[in-house]
Amino acid sequence: MRFPSFKSKALFVSLFALFLCLVLFPPPAEGGPPAESVPTPAEHFGFNPGADRMLFDYGQLIGYLQKLDQASPRVKMVEIGRSPLGKPMFIAFLSSEENIRRLDELKEINRKLALESGLAELERGALLDKGRVFVLAGLSMHADEVGPSQAAPLVAHELATTEEPQRRKWLDDVVLMIIPSLNPDGMDMVVAHYRKYKGTKYEGSTMPGVYHKYVGHDNNRDYVTLSQEDTKAVVRVYSRDWFPQVLVDKHQMWTSGPRYFVPPVHDPIAENVDAGLWNWTKIFGSQMITDMTEAGLAGVCHSYIFDDYWPGSTETSLWKNVISMLTEMASVKDATPVFVEPNELAVYGKGLSEYKKSINMPLPWPGGWWRLSDMVEYEIASLRSILKTASLNRREILMFQNDLCRKEVKKGLTEPPFYYVLPLGQKDRSELVGTVNLLREHGIKVYRLSGPAVLEGRSFSAGDIVVPLAQPFRPFIKEVMEKQEYPVRHYTPDGELIKPYDITSWSLPLHRGIQALEIGSRSADLESLLVEVGEDFSLKKDIPPDFRAAGLSADNNESFRAVFEALKLGLKVERLEEETACGGIKLPKGSFILTAEPRLRPILEKLTVPPVFLAEPTTAKTRRLALPRIALVETYFHDMDAGWTRFVFDSYSVPFSVLRPGDFETADLAKNFDTIVFPDAEKSILLEGRYKARDEEYLADYPPEFTKGIGKKGMEKLAAFLDSGGTILSWGSSTPLFIGKLEIPRGKEEKEEFQLPVEDVSERMQKAGLYCPGSLLKILLLEDHPLTLGLPREIGVIFNGRPVFSTSIPIFDMDRRVIGKFPEKNILMSGYCEKQELLGDKTGLVWLKKGKGQVVLFAFSPIFRASTQAAYKLLFNALLLPKIA
C-alpha cells in the first residue's frame, strides 16, 4: 500500500494508529456493546434457565435484569410499586437504543393517543409517525406457574444482544414491557418450597398455603376491586401511566391437555368491549399458532375453555381499549419433568370436545416427556410472534388506539346512558367515598355538582357525584356501574348452555350497597355544574379541639374499623341499643360511642365520613364492647377465601389468630378464643385433610405434615367450645361441618349427641335445575337483630348455588332464627341464575343457639373476594355479638 505524504510524521503515526484501532476494534453496532459484554443468563444464575429441576427466585431474576440494564442501552428497569410483602416490582423495557432514549417522549405519545379524542389530524399523523407499539407482558401471576418468569432472562438477553435484522426491526417498531413477575412474594414462596423438597419423594409437590400474602390464585380476580398492592401497581401501568396498546397475560394450565393456549378466547365475550379489540386478539393469536406450529411446537390451540366475559383478571385492560390477551401453557411439577402417556391426554370444558386434530388444535402433541425447557421454548416463541405482529402493524395499532378513544367518547356523547349519578346522601357514605376513589384509581374522571340540578324528573344536590360516560374508558365505566345480564349462548340451537368461566356479577354500586342512578338523557345545565374530583375524595371535616365523645354511625363500614382500632388500644367503646339524636343528628341503633382521649384522635383522623362530636356524655342506653378473641380457621389447601378473610380483617383492624385444622386436637379453644371463624372450605378438607367429590376421596398433593384435619376428637372439642358459650361463624362449603349429628364429651365415657335445627337442601334444588354461577342475589334481612344492625332491609350477596338452609323446631337447649332469606320473586339482582324461583323464601342466613353458644351459618361469603362491601356488616356484627346470659 502506498501512503500519501504527510508534513508531520507524528500526524502520520497518529492517523495510522487510529486506522488500526478501527480495523481491529470496530465500534459496536447501534444498540450498545457487543454481545460478549452482556452477561448471559447462565453466567448469572449458574445454569441455563429451563434446566431440569432448577429454579431461580425473584431476587436473582431482578438482579439479572438490573445487570442487563447496566450493560445494554436496549434495557431499562423502572420500579412500578411494591408487593404486599414489600418487594419492589419492576417493568423491564426492551427496545432499540433510540426508543429507550425516547421513553418519556413515547410515553406522552401513548397518553395522547389513548386519552385525547380531539387530536387534530396533523398532530395525530405526527404522533402515529413517531409512536411505537408498547406491548406489556405480565408473567407468572400465579406463582406456581413458573415457566413465563423462568423464560424472562432468555427473552431479555436475546433482545439485548440480537443483531438479526428482523428482530432489530421489531425493536425499532416495538417497546416490550415485561413485568418479570406479577407476584414476587409468591414466586419466592414457591421456589423456596421446591428447593426444600428437591431430592425427596415430595419434590414438585404443591406448596402449602397461598402463594401470596393474602389471596393466592385469586390475585387474578382483583382487577376491578383493586384491593391488593400488586394489582394496583399493574393497573396503574395501563390505566394511568404508560397506556400500552397491547397486553399479554402469561399463565399455565394443567399437565395432561394441550401444550399451549393462544387467543381467541371462547364465548361468552363481554358485550361492552368493541368488536375491533376481539378481532385484533384473533390477529395476534392466529399469528402465534401459525408461527409456533411452523416451528414444530405441537399442541397449540385456540378458542378453548377460557373466556373474556368477566372483567376481574389482568385483561380488564380490554375494557380500557388495550388489545389484551391470555396465554396458557401446560405445566410440569414446578421444574421437575413429567412424562405424559398418550391415553392421559384429555380436554375439558368448552372449545375442544376431544383431544384430536381439529381446527382449534391443528397439530396435537403426542405425549411423552414435558420439561421446563419445553415450556421456556414455547414462551419465547409466543413472545417473538407477538413482537412480529406488533411490528408489522405498528401504525395500524397506534391508529386503532386513538380511533377507539374517539369512538368511545363519541358514544358517551350520543348514546345512553350518559351519566351515573351517585347522590351524596347514601346509607353507607364511607362506601360512596371508596367507590369514587376506586374509579379514579382506574383512570376514570369523576365530578361533583357545584350546585343543584334537575334531570329526568330527579333533583340532585350540590356535592352529588357524577360519572360521565363520554370518556375513553367508557366500556369500563358502563361495565362496572350497570347491573350484569349474562349473554346466554348455546352450543347448538336450544342446546346446552355455554357456561361462564368465573362469576357473572361485579356491579360496583350493587356490590357496595350504594345507589347509582343511570341517566339516559344529556343536560347542558348539569354539565356546566361539573367540577372534577382532582385528589383523593373524602367527606371528612376538622376535628374540634374539645369534645367528650364521638358517635360513629353503624351505617358506615369504616366505623367498624375505628371501633376495632379503639378496642385494640383499650379505649372505651359503647354500642347504642336504641336510636339516639346527638348534636341534632340521628345515630341509628347499633352505632358506637367512643369516649374522647388523646389516643382516639389519630383514629378519627383516618375517617372519611365525619363522626358526630358530643359535648356531653350520652344518656342513651348502651352496651360496653370488649375486644373479641378471634380464631380464623385456614387450611393449607390453597385456602383463598380464608386469605381474603385475613385481608378484610387486617384492613378493618380486626384482631385474629390463624387456627389450622390439625391444631384443634391440642388447642384449648374455650380458654383462648371467644369466636371461631370458618371461611369457605370443603368439609372433607377441614375434617380429614382430603379432597372429596361424588363420595370419592382423593389424596392431596401436599407433604403429609400439611394434611391433618380436625378429626373426631377436634370436632368434639369444637362442640364443647360451643356448649361453653363460644361463637362459631361459618359460610359456604364449611357449613356442613355443623349440619347433622354432633357430640359433646361429658366425662370419660359419656357423650351428649345433638343436632342443630338446620339442614342443607341445596342438593335437591340443584337436581331440580337450580344453577347459579356466582351471581348477586337479593337477601331480605330480619330487622332489629344484633346481626343486622346498620344494614338496610335488603342487600345483594354473591351466591353460587349452595348451601341453602331449612330450619326446624328446636329441642332441648337449642334455638334458631332466620336472619336472611331469599325473597319470593325477583331474586336475581345481577348476573345469571336458572330456576331462581326454587330459592323463593328459602333461608340464606341463620342464627342458632346451643346452650350458651351461638352459631351463625351463611349460605354465601359475606366478604367474597373483598368485593361485597354491602354484606361486610353481617360479619362485623357477628364478631361483636353479645354473649348469651
ABEGO torsion letter per residue (X at the ends): XBBBBBABAAAAAAAAAAAAAAAABBBBBBGEBBAAABBBAAAAAGBBBGBBGBBBBAAAAAAAAAAAAAABAABBBBBAEBBAAGBBBBBBBBBBAAAAAAAAAAAAAAAAAAABAABBAAAAAAAAAABBBBBBBBBGABAABAAAAAAAAAAAAAAAABABAAAAAAAAABBBBBBABABAAAAAAAAAAAAAABGBAABGBBBBEBBEAAAEAAAAAAAAAGABAAAAAAAAAAAAAAGBABBBBBBBBBAABBABBBOBBBOBBBAABBAAAAAAAAAAAAAAAAAAAAAGBBGBBBGBGBBBABAABAAAAAAAGBBBBBBBBBBBBGABBBBBBAAABBBBEBGBABBBBBAABABBBAEEBBBAAAAAAAAAAAAAAAAAAAAAAAAAAAAAAAAAAAAAAAAAAABOBABBBBBABBABAAAAAAAAAAAAAAGBBBBBBABBBBBGGBBBBBGBBBBBABBAAAAAAAAAABBBBBBBBBABBGBBBBBBABBABABAAAAAGBBBBBBABBBAAAAAABBBBABBBBABBBBBABBABBBBBAABAAAAAAAAAAAAAGBBBBBBABBBBBGGBBBBBGBBBBBBBAAAAAAAAABABBBBBBABBBABBBBBBBBBBBBBBBBABGBAAAAAAAAAAAAAGBBBBBBBAAAAAABBAAAABABBBBBBBBAAAAAAGBBBBGGBBBBBBBBAAAABBAEAAAAAAAAAAAAAGBBBBBBEAAAAAABEBBBBBBEAABBBBBBBBBBBAAAAAAAAGBBBBGBBBBBBBBBGBAAABGBBABBBBBBAGOBBBBBBBBBEABBBBBABBBBABGABABEBBBGAAAABGBBABBBBBBEABBBBBBABBAABGGABAAAAAAAAAAAABBBBX
